[in-house]
């Protein structure tokens, strides 16, 4: 039985890898600008937000949960990082925004782990709460008052590589070490596989689940700050649909909704595949409405492919 599941898992992985290769071949032959430095720079910068959010979403999904509030957290932390600069120094403004994001994760974790609410319902409620908090703070876009906010983050390069991309790539090995080389990380993975057994082993399940939601909101907070820095202003409406992209990336990368499967490397592959698809659709001037339909189909296909493993 286990051999059959492993075989189906490999076939699903091979299928998405083949799709990635085919898309690259199509893009390179149909769009002359695909392999240009400018296009690579734009694509890599654009996938940073989803790359960070998906990393946090992976950790939550590994526990058997889900976090629908990441989009509003992106907007909230981004607009607060921009707004705080008018009153305090830039590093303190960024730290203040990160603390707000951590608080959002604590609330999510408390509702799910302590009050035993279903993750979907709990984070659906906080998604509405956090989005409302964004507009309470500001109904209009805020332009950062400190030019260093963009110059040292969103507009900075290390050689040909955007600093945003470097920040994202640093987070991935850190997450891998956390999940595979720490007691907390291994317990997080085990909870999604068999929560009852983990609890009987004497592990604080509620504490680990809360930590997972805090980490997820933390990565979403970093994404929100970097998005505001890259664009050059903080938009209160930003982040809509980000949770769907993150879920899609995790599932494409081998994550199983409900817990029991997923990896950091696979999630990065899912992020890259979605980024490639978005870039290809933009190069062919496909309207955003059709792009949303296409993304929805990708999520359905990915979930069906991974569901066969269970």
Secondary structure, DSSP 8 states (H G I E B T S, - for coil): -HHHHHHHHHHHHHHHHHHHHHHHHHHHHH-TTTTSHHHHHHHHHHHHHHHHHHHHHHHHHHTT---TTHHHHHHHHHHHHHHHTTTS-HHHHHHHHHHHHHHHHHHHHIIIIIS---HHHHHHHHHHHHHHHHHHH-SS-B--S-THHIIIIIT-EETTEEHHHHHHHHHHHHHHHHHHHSHHHHHHHHHHH-HHHHHHTT--HHHHHHHHHHHHHHHHHHHHHHHHHHHSSB-TTTTTTHHHHHHHHHHHTT--TTSS---HHHHHHHHHHHHHHHHHHHHTT--HHHHHHHHHHHHHHHHHHHHTT-
